[in-house]
């Protein structure tokens, strides 16, 4: 074997090793990027599920608050109606029938509230 044959063989061998290392490095980079992208996707999916749960919880809470507000509005309406009737009664001494009607409405409202 001549020196040039050994030199050519070593050149081919080292070139093949360099190609293997380059392919391995590139494949490692692709795998690393794929894992990163996949992990980000999982994290985003988990975050999205958490936000959907929060949204559903908030929606239920808002519905409950709206129901309470509707009941409070009805209570306020009855209170103001009773006050107007009382003021009318104080001013002219009449309107006892209207006072009885308002009293009955308030009693009905309170009785319905106890049933719930």
C-alpha positions, 0 to 999 in steps of 0.5 A: 500500500502506498501512502497516497492510498492510505491518505485517500482511504483516511480522507474517505473515512473521515469524510464519512464520519463527518457526514454521519456527525452532520446528519446526527447533529441535524437530526438531533436539532430536528428532534429537539425542535419537535419536542419543544413544539410538542411541549408548547402545544401541550402547555397551550392545550392545558392552559386553554382547558383551564381557561375554559373551566374558569369561563364556565365557572364565571358564567355560572356565577354571573347567572347566579348574581343576575338572579339575585339582582332580579330578586333585589330589584323586585324587593326594592320595587315593593319597598318603594311602592309601600313607601309611596302608599304610606306617604299618600296615607300620611298626607290625606289619611286615605288609601287604606285599601292600597296599603292593604294591597301592597302589604299583601304583595309584600307578604306574597313575595316573602312567602315565595322567597321562603319556598325557594 
